[in-house]
Amino acid sequence: MTERTWENTVVRKTTRKWSKTEAAAEKSSFLVQIYPLNAGYGLVELPAERLTIGRDTTCDLIVVDDAVSRRHVTIERTDEGFLIVDQGSTNGTFVNDARVQSQILAAGDRFRVGGHIFKFLADDHIEAQYHECVYSMATRDGLTAAFNKRYLMDALQREITQCERRVRPLSLLMLDVDHFKAVNDTHGHLAGDEVLLGLCQRLRDMLRRDEILARYGGEEFAVLVSETTLDDARSLAERLRAGVAEKSFDTNRGAIPVTISIGVAGLLGGTSLTPLDFIAEADHNLYAAKKAGRNRVVG
């Protein structure tokens, strides 16, 4: 039995930790924790019959987290594949952000117990899946699956350069959840995380595939839209603002209504700006939206 500690969490596992090379050779199935990030944790092999996850010391994978039940969830090997089954947990089990009682896992599925997110790596092509997972961990926010700040800065530099060379429009939206501290203080951080998850899913549903959604930090996000004028970016921002405000977000503490404020900035080409300058302009307008009463677009 091994033991590792990170943040306020201790996980003990009785299953063997394998290297990616061994994983590929053995054609087995594995879990890898993608949130909270813990680069040294590696792969956890799924046993021949059942893996139990929870806070109780009798569990195979022990997650010390107040949002995790004593026996939270099991993963069972069946003829159809690996079946994840919620064990009557208080806060529920989520697969790809949808709450489930039971579901057959597919390669690449993400499941969440409490504040912890795992990714399921299936039998075939484990090594390729592992490298894809590592790349995703390097470029995406573990909780929301939005791109992370590092990816955003690289994309901004690339798009600004193209904007200057080809004299084409580029726009940036900086958005922030209004009164998010009150959500955490009133409903708890788990509910706050669920709001952020729901927010990102709703935003992705309203964005085109080539529009980049990134988590800039905390409850602040950015949307980078290439070949989009400032007027069109304002229209997009207003659609996003209205889409978030029109419906509450389902959480373990019930439905929670939230709104967002958005600052918009645009480039037409021919003006040399750094990514930080561009962000500062959009952030300035975001601050103005907050100061003007929130739940609005400025830019």
N, C-alpha and C positions, 0 to 999 in steps of 0.2 A: 504494500500500500504506500502511495506517495502522497505528499501534501505540498500545496503551493498556496501562497497568500498574495492577493493584490487588492488594493483599495480596502474595503471593509469585508472582503469575501475570502473564505477558505474553501477550497474544493479538494476533497480526497477522492481518489479513483482507484478502484480495484482492477479495472481493465488496463491492459498494457498500453503504453504509449509507443507508437511506431514512427519510424522515419518515413518520408514520402516514398523513398525507394522500396522499402519493405512493403509499404501499402500497395504500391503498383504491382509488386511481384505476387502478393498473396491474394489479390482479387477479393478483398473483404470490404466492409462498409464502415465508415468512420464518421465521427462528429468533430468539428473544429469550432471553438468559441470565437466569435467575431466581435462580441461586445459584452462586457468591457474588453478593450484590447489587451491582450497578454501574449506577446510574441513568443515567449518561451513555453507556452502550454502544449503546443503540438497537436497531434491527432489522438483521439480516443476511439479505440476499436469497439464496434458493437458486438456483444457476445452472441453465442449461438441461439440463445432463447430470449432473454429479456434483460433490459437495462432500466433500472429505476432511478429517477432523479428527484431530489427533494432535500429538505433540511435535516431529516432524521439520519442518525449515524448508521442505520442499517441499510441506507440507500447505496447503490453502486456509485453514483455520482452525487456527492454532497455539495450543495450550494447554500452557503450561509448567507441568507438574504431574507429580511422580514417579509418581503413580498412573495416568497416561495413557500408553499405549504410543506408540511413534514414529509408527505409522500405525494409529490406534485403530479408527476407524469411517468408513464412507462413507454418504452419503445420495444415492441415485440417482433421477432422474426416470424413471418407467416408465409404461406404458399404464394400469396399475392405480392409480398414484399415486406418492408418494415412498416409496422403499424404503430403510430403514436396515439396514446390513449390518455386523456386527462383523468386523474384519479380523484375527482371531486374537489379540485383545488379551489381556494378562496378567490384568487385573482384570475384564474383561467389560463389556458394554454393557447397560444396563437401561432398559426402556420401562415407565413407570408402575410402577416398583419390581420388575418381573419381568425376569430375565436372558433375553436373546434373542440368537439368531444372526442372524436377519433378520426384519423385520416391516414391513408397510405402515403408515405413520404416519397417524393420524386427527387432525382439527383438535383442538387442545388437549392432545395427548399430551405428556407430559414424558419426556425421556430423559436419562440420566446417563452421563457418561464421567469416570472418576476421581472427583474431588470437585466436579465441575461439572454443573449441571443446566440444560438448555435446554427451552424450550417451542416446539412446532411450531404455527405459525399457517397455516391452509390458505387456499386460493384465495379463497373467498367470505367477505365480511363481515370483512375484515382489520381495519378500524378498530374494529369492535365487539369483536373478539377481543383487539385490542391494549389497549383500555380495560379489558376484563375482566382481562387479565393484570396490568396496572398496579394494579388494585384488589386482586387476589390478592396481589401483592407487598407491598402496604401493610398487609394484614390477616393474612397467613399467613406462617409460618416457611418460608423457602426450601427447607431440607433435608427436613423431615418432612411439610410441607403441613398441620401442625396450625396452629390459629390462633396468632397471636403475642401477646406480653404486652400490647401496646397494645389489641388487640381484647378480650382478657380483662378488662382494667380497665374498659373501656366497658361490657361485658356485665355485669360485677359491679355497677357502679353502677346500671344499669337494673334488674337483677333484685332487688337489695336494696331499691330504691325500691318495686317492685311487692310485694315481700314485706311491707314495712311498711304499705303502703296496704291490701292485701287480706288481711293476716294469713294468709299461706300459707307453707308450709315451703320452705326453700331450703338446699341442702347444697353443700359444696365439698370436693373431694379434692385434696390435694397429694401427689404421688408422685415418687419419686426412684429412679434405677437404683443398686442396691447395688454398691459397689466398681467404679464405672465407670472411674475413673482406671487401675485395674489392667488393664481391658480395653484401653484405649488404649496403655498402656505395654507390654503383652504382645503384642498383635496388631496395633497400629498404628491411626492415626486413621481411615483409610478403613474398616477393619473396625468401628471404633467408630461411625462414621456409619451403616454398614449395620445395626448393632444398633438404633440409634435409629429408623431407617426401619422396620425390622421391628416394633419395639415399637409405634410409632404405628399401623401397619396392624392389628396384633393388637388393640390397644385399641379402634380404630374398629369392628372386627368385633363387639366385645362391647358397644358403646354404642348407645343409641338415637340417631336422627337429631337430636333436639332437645337432646341432652347435648353440651356444648361441651368439646372437648379442645383445650388450648392448651399451647404450650411456654413455660414461665415463664423458663427460662434454663438453658443447659448441658444437663444430663441431668435437670432437674426439670420436671415437667409438672403441669398442673391440669386437673381435670374439674369443671365447673360443672353441677349438676343441679337444675333448678327443680321445685317442687311435689313434693319428695322429703324424707321425714322422715329424721332422723338414723339411726334403726334401718335403714331401707331403704338409706341411703347406705353404712352399714357393710357390709351384705350385698353391695351392688354392689362396694365396694372389695375385699372378700374374693374375689369372682368374678374381678376383674381381677388380683389378686395371684396367684391359683391359675392363671389362664390364661396368665400370663407365665412362671411357674415350670415349667409342665408340659412345655414343649418348647423346645429350643435354637433359636437364630437362625442361619440360613444366611448366611455371609459369604465373602469371597474367601480368608479364612484358615481356612475350615472352620466347623463348627458351634460356636457359643459359647453356653453356658448363662448366663443372668442371672436375677436376681430383683429385685423392687421392694419398697420400703417405702412405706406410705401413711398419711398423717394425714388425719383427717376432722373437719370442723366443720359445725355446722348452725345455722340460724335458724328461729324460729317466727313472726316478725313482732312488731311492737310494741317492738322493741329497735333503737335507732339505732346502726348500725355503719358505718364507712367500709370501702371495699374492702380497704384495707391492714390494717385491724383484723381483718377476716374471714380474710384470707390469713395473718396472723400467728398466729391461733388454729389454723388447719389446719397451718401450718408447725411450730408448737410440738409438735403431736401427731406430725408426721412425724419430728421430732428424737427424740421419745420412742420411736418405733418403731425408729429406727436404734440408739438407745442400748440397747434391749432385745434386740438381736441381729439386726435386719434381717429381711427377708422376712416382714413381718407388718403388721397394720393396727392403728392406735391411734386412738381418737376416741370 
